[in-house]
Amino acid sequence: MKKIALNFARIFVGVLFIFSGLIKANDPLGFGYKLQEYFDEFHHIFLKFVGGTADGSFFLSEMATGIAIILCVLEVVLGALLLFGFWSKKVTWGLLGTILFFTFLTFVSAFFKIVTSCGCFGDAIPLTPWESFSKDVVLLVLIVYLFIHRELIKPVTDQPGLQKGLSAGVLVLSLLFSIYTYSRLPVLDFLPYKVGANIPELMRIPLGAQPDEFQIMYNLTNKKTKEKKVMSDKDYLKTEIWKDENWEIVGTPEKKLLKKGYEPKIKDLNITDGSGTDYTKELIENPYYNLIIVAYNLKDTNEEEMASLNALSLNAAEQFNIRTVLLTSNSAQDAEAFSKKMKLFTEIFYADAVPLKSMVRANPGVLLLKNGVIVNKWHYNTMPSFEELSEKYFTK
């Protein structure tokens, strides 16, 4: 029975670590965004605790993508070594340290409600913080069991050369895969803005769809007796306590979500010009081909590639009347200064950084839209030439 339990724990943990690592390695930039969110929130909590003020960005946030790639590779390598049975003492120590780190992150995230989705399996399998914490607790129990019985884990081969060769192979392949997806785009796109997606349809709420159900809680104080009560909005009306002038609402009512309603896959896309005029519908429902250059942060964007895209957009406009716009989350002042510096031909519009990061995992990246459908999209490293775009799309 001990052997069966040990093999089950080894296979379960090993496979799950490899799966988790590969899913995140498929989109290391997305995992980096999630880590950055964690680091920034923890930084704010720490500053609030010590009474400090934020001065610039947290140094770990600047390294979030690099840390993300290291963690992806680490998960895959530890999972593979566990399945191989190599160096059981070191591997179980590594597994224990890794799962303690993730369990801490998910617990703090769930308890303090600072991150709504953990990113444990990327965007492929969204988990709430409490679901993720529960998953990590199960893994922690299994890893502790493996750690206690690590002496019983037997390697699939005792040859040192083969052990090192297999380990090096897993390390190199997982690292190359992470670098490949980082410098291009995810091999599997689990985001709502994937190729073939109809953006207007994904933003639409069907008729009759159930909305979110909320409950409003009031804090009441009796002016005469100083008695205090907490009462829901329904009870507030039902008991008609509002008719009693001695009871008054103190503070801001708390809005509590009781039941989650229908939520469109794209719910946060709002595109405006510099004056705040909404252009969302006009841009995403253009019945003709149009190019969307996405650069959520102009300060960190690749300027050389932006210059190439600017030239491409000029050719597309002159030869095929293709409209090209630049979407960014920077301020209008910064965007105008950047446009002047780069002598941009494209129109500039503004949106929140969150949907822009989901559109394409690149800064800059490009989407080709037609009638609201994402025909294709590219990382700046894989952007086709104007001639290739013309031959494949514009001349047909």
C-alpha positions in Angstrom: 0.0 0.0 0.0 2.9 2.4 0.8 4.4 1.7 -2.7 1.0 2.4 -4.4 0.5 5.6 -2.4 4.1 6.7 -3.1 3.7 6.1 -6.9 0.4 7.8 -7.0 1.7 10.9 -5.2 4.8 10.9 -7.4 2.9 10.6 -10.7 0.1 13.0 -9.7 2.5 15.7 -8.4 5.0 15.2 -11.3 2.4 15.4 -14.0 0.6 18.4 -12.4 3.8 20.3 -12.1 4.8 19.6 -15.7 1.3 20.6 -16.9 1.2 23.7 -14.8 4.7 24.8 -15.9 4.0 24.2 -19.6 0.6 26.0 -19.5 2.3 29.1 -18.0 5.4 28.7 -20.3 2.9 28.9 -23.2 2.2 32.5 -22.1 5.2 33.6 -19.9 4.4 37.3 -20.5 0.8 36.7 -19.2 2.2 34.9 -16.2 4.6 37.8 -15.7 1.7 40.3 -15.7 0.1 38.1 -13.0 3.2 38.1 -10.9 3.6 41.8 -11.3 0.0 42.2 -10.0 1.0 40.1 -6.9 4.2 42.0 -6.3 2.5 45.4 -6.6 -0.3 44.4 -4.2 2.2 43.0 -1.6 4.3 46.1 -2.0 1.2 48.3 -1.2 0.3 46.1 1.8 3.8 46.3 3.1 4.0 50.1 2.7 0.6 50.5 4.3 1.8 48.3 7.3 5.0 50.3 7.8 3.4 53.7 7.0 5.5 54.4 3.9 4.6 55.8 0.6 5.1 54.4 -2.9 8.1 55.8 -4.7 8.5 54.3 -8.1 7.7 50.7 -9.0 8.6 47.7 -6.8 11.9 46.2 -8.0 10.4 42.7 -8.2 7.7 44.0 -10.5 10.4 45.1 -13.0 11.7 41.5 -13.1 8.3 39.8 -13.1 8.6 38.3 -16.6 12.1 36.9 -16.0 10.9 35.4 -12.7 7.9 34.0 -14.5 10.1 32.2 -17.0 12.3 30.8 -14.2 9.3 29.5 -12.3 7.8 27.9 -15.5 11.1 26.1 -16.2 11.5 25.2 -12.5 8.0 23.6 -12.4 8.6 21.5 -15.5 12.1 20.4 -14.5 11.0 19.4 -10.9 8.0 17.5 -12.2 10.1 15.6 -14.8 12.8 14.8 -12.3 10.2 13.5 -9.8 8.8 11.2 -12.5 12.3 10.1 -13.4 13.1 9.6 -9.7 16.4 11.4 -10.0 18.1 13.0 -7.0 15.0 12.5 -4.8 16.4 14.4 -1.8 17.1 17.6 -3.7 14.0 17.3 -5.9 11.6 16.9 -2.9 13.3 19.9 -1.2 12.7 21.9 -4.4 9.1 20.8 -4.7 8.5 21.7 -1.0 10.0 25.1 -1.4 8.1 25.8 -4.6 4.7 24.7 -3.3 5.2 26.6 0.0 5.8 29.7 -2.1 2.7 29.2 -4.3 0.6 28.3 -1.2 1.6 31.5 0.5 0.8 33.6 -2.6 -2.7 32.0 -3.1 -3.6 32.2 0.6 -2.7 35.9 0.9 -4.4 36.6 -2.4 -7.6 34.8 -1.3 -7.6 36.0 2.3 -7.0 39.7 1.5 -8.8 39.5 -1.9 -6.0 41.3 -3.7 -5.9 39.2 -6.9 -9.1 37.8 -8.4 -7.5 35.0 -10.5 -4.3 33.2 -9.5 -2.9 32.4 -12.9 -1.8 28.9 -11.8 -2.8 27.3 -15.1 -2.6 30.5 -17.1 -5.8 31.5 -18.9 -6.5 27.9 -19.9 -8.1 27.0 -16.6 -9.1 30.1 -14.6 -9.2 29.4 -10.8 -10.4 31.7 -8.0 -7.8 32.3 -5.3 -9.6 30.0 -2.9 -9.8 27.2 -5.5 -6.1 27.7 -6.2 -5.3 27.7 -2.5 -7.2 24.4 -2.0 -5.3 22.9 -5.0 -2.0 24.0 -3.4 -3.0 22.5 0.0 -3.6 19.1 -1.7 -0.3 19.3 -3.5 1.4 20.4 -0.3 0.1 17.3 1.5 1.2 15.0 -1.3 4.7 16.7 -1.5 5.1 16.4 2.3 4.3 12.7 2.0 6.9 12.4 -0.8 9.4 14.3 1.3 9.0 12.0 4.3 9.4 8.9 2.1 12.0 10.4 -0.3 14.4 7.5 0.4 11.9 5.1 -1.2 11.8 6.9 -4.6 13.8 4.9 -7.1 15.3 6.3 -10.3 14.3 4.9 -13.7 18.1 4.6 -14.4 21.2 4.5 -12.3 23.6 5.7 -15.0 24.9 9.2 -14.0 25.5 10.2 -17.6 22.0 9.3 -18.7 20.5 11.1 -15.7 22.4 14.3 -16.5 21.5 14.0 -20.2 17.8 13.6 -19.6 17.8 16.4 -17.0 19.7 18.8 -19.3 17.3 17.9 -22.1 14.2 18.8 -20.1 15.9 22.0 -18.8 16.9 23.2 -22.3 13.6 22.3 -24.0 11.5 24.0 -21.3 13.7 27.1 -21.4 13.6 27.2 -25.2 9.9 26.8 -25.3 9.4 29.7 -22.8 11.8 32.0 -24.7 10.0 31.0 -28.0 6.5 31.9 -26.8 7.8 35.1 -25.1 9.5 36.3 -28.2 6.5 35.4 -30.4 3.0 34.6 -29.2 1.5 31.8 -27.2 1.3 28.5 -29.2 -2.2 28.0 -27.8 -4.2 31.2 -27.3 -6.7 30.9 -24.5 -7.5 34.6 -24.4 -10.8 36.1 -25.7 -8.9 38.1 -28.4 -7.7 35.0 -30.2 -7.6 34.6 -34.0 -11.2 34.1 -35.3 -12.8 35.8 -32.3 -15.7 38.2 -33.0 -15.2 41.0 -30.7 -18.6 42.6 -30.8 -20.3 39.2 -30.2 -18.0 38.6 -27.2 -18.9 42.0 -25.7 -22.7 41.5 -26.1 -25.0 40.5 -23.3 -27.8 38.2 -24.6 -31.4 39.3 -24.0 -32.8 37.8 -20.8 -29.4 37.1 -19.4 -29.3 37.1 -15.6 -27.5 40.2 -14.2 -25.4 40.1 -11.0 -27.4 40.0 -7.9 -26.3 42.3 -5.1 -27.2 43.0 -1.5 -26.7 46.3 0.1 -25.9 46.4 3.8 -26.5 49.5 5.9 -24.9 50.4 9.2 -27.5 52.1 11.4 -27.2 54.0 14.6 -30.0 55.2 16.9 -29.4 58.9 17.7 -31.1 58.5 21.2 -30.0 55.1 22.5 -26.7 54.9 20.5 -27.8 51.3 19.6 -26.2 50.0 16.4 -27.6 47.7 13.7 -26.4 46.2 10.5 -29.3 45.6 8.1 -29.8 44.6 4.4 -31.6 46.8 2.0 -34.5 44.4 1.9 -34.9 44.3 5.6 -34.5 48.1 5.7 -37.5 48.5 3.5 -39.5 45.5 5.0 -39.3 46.7 8.6 -39.9 50.3 7.6 -37.2 51.4 10.0 -36.5 54.3 7.6 -39.7 55.9 9.0 -38.2 56.2 12.4 -36.2 59.4 12.5 -34.1 58.2 15.4 -32.3 55.7 13.1 -29.8 57.1 10.7 -27.4 55.4 8.2 -23.8 55.8 9.2 -21.0 55.6 6.7 -21.1 54.2 3.2 -23.4 51.3 2.5 -21.6 48.0 1.6 -22.4 46.4 -1.7 -22.1 42.6 -1.5 -22.3 40.2 -4.4 -24.8 37.4 -3.7 -25.0 35.7 -7.1 -22.8 36.1 -10.1 -24.8 36.8 -13.3 -23.9 36.5 -17.0 -20.5 38.0 -17.8 -19.4 38.6 -21.4 -16.0 37.3 -22.3 -14.9 40.9 -23.2 -16.3 43.3 -20.6 -13.7 45.9 -20.1 -12.9 47.2 -23.6 -13.6 50.9 -24.0 -11.8 52.8 -26.7 -11.7 56.6 -26.6 -9.9 59.5 -28.3 -7.9 62.1 -26.4 -11.0 64.0 -25.4 -12.8 61.0 -24.0 -15.2 60.4 -27.0 -16.1 56.7 -27.3 -14.9 55.1 -30.5 -15.2 51.4 -29.5 -18.1 50.6 -31.8 -16.7 52.5 -34.8 -13.3 50.8 -34.6 -14.2 47.2 -33.8 -17.2 47.0 -36.2 -15.3 48.4 -39.2 -16.6 46.3 -42.2 -13.3 46.6 -44.0 -9.8 45.5 -43.2 -8.2 47.6 -40.5 -5.0 47.3 -38.6 -4.8 47.8 -34.8 -1.3 48.5 -33.4 -1.4 47.7 -29.7 1.3 49.3 -27.5 -0.1 49.4 -24.0 3.1 51.1 -22.7 4.8 53.5 -25.1 7.7 54.0 -22.7 8.7 50.4 -23.0 7.7 49.7 -26.6 10.2 48.7 -29.2 10.7 52.0 -31.1 12.5 50.4 -34.1 9.5 48.1 -34.7 7.1 51.0 -34.2 8.9 52.8 -37.0 8.5 49.8 -39.3 4.8 49.5 -38.4 4.4 53.2 -39.1 5.8 52.8 -42.6 3.6 49.7 -43.2 0.5 51.6 -42.1 1.3 54.5 -44.5 1.7 52.0 -47.4 -1.6 50.3 -46.5 -3.4 53.6 -46.4 -2.0 54.9 -49.7 -2.4 51.7 -51.7 -5.5 50.0 -50.2 -7.2 52.7 -48.0 -6.6 50.5 -44.9 -7.2 52.3 -41.7 -4.5 51.8 -39.0 -4.9 53.0 -35.4 -2.6 52.8 -32.4 -4.1 51.8 -29.1 -2.3 52.6 -25.9 -3.0 53.1 -22.1 -0.6 56.0 -21.8 -1.9 59.6 -21.2 -2.8 61.7 -24.2 0.1 64.0 -23.5 2.6 61.2 -23.5 1.1 59.6 -26.6 1.2 62.9 -28.5 4.9 63.4 -27.5 5.7 59.9 -28.6 3.8 60.4 -31.9 5.7 63.6 -32.6 9.0 62.0 -31.8 8.3 58.9 -34.0 6.4 61.0 -36.7 3.6 58.5 -36.5 1.0 58.4 -39.3 -1.5 56.4 -37.4 -4.4 57.8 -35.4 -4.1 57.3 -31.6 -6.8 56.0 -29.3 -6.8 55.0 -25.7 -7.9 52.0 -23.6 -7.2 50.5 -20.3 -3.9 48.5 -20.1 -5.7 45.2 -19.0 -7.6 44.6 -22.3 -4.7 45.8 -24.3 -2.4 43.2 -22.6 -5.0 40.5 -23.4 -5.3 41.6 -27.1 -1.8 40.6 -28.0 1.2 39.5 -25.8 3.6 42.0 -27.3 4.5 45.7 -27.1 3.9 46.5 -29.8 1.7 43.9 -31.4 -0.7 44.0 -34.3 -4.3 42.8 -34.9 -5.9 42.6 -38.4 -9.6 43.1 -38.0 -12.5 42.9 -40.5 -16.1 43.4 -39.5 -15.2 42.9 -35.8 -13.4 39.5 -36.4 -9.7 39.1 -35.6 -8.4 37.8 -38.9 -4.9 37.4 -37.6 -2.5 38.9 -35.1 1.3 39.1 -34.7 4.1 39.8 -32.3 6.4 42.5 -33.6 9.1 39.8 -34.1 6.8 37.9 -36.5 5.1 40.8 -38.3 4.9 40.1 -42.0 6.0 42.6 -44.6 3.6 44.9 -46.4 4.0 42.8 -49.6 3.1 39.6 -47.7 0.0 41.3 -46.1 -1.0 42.7 -49.4 -0.8 39.3 -51.2 -2.5 37.3 -48.5 -5.3 39.8 -47.5 -5.6 43.1 -49.2 -5.6 42.1 -52.8 -8.2 39.4 -52.4 
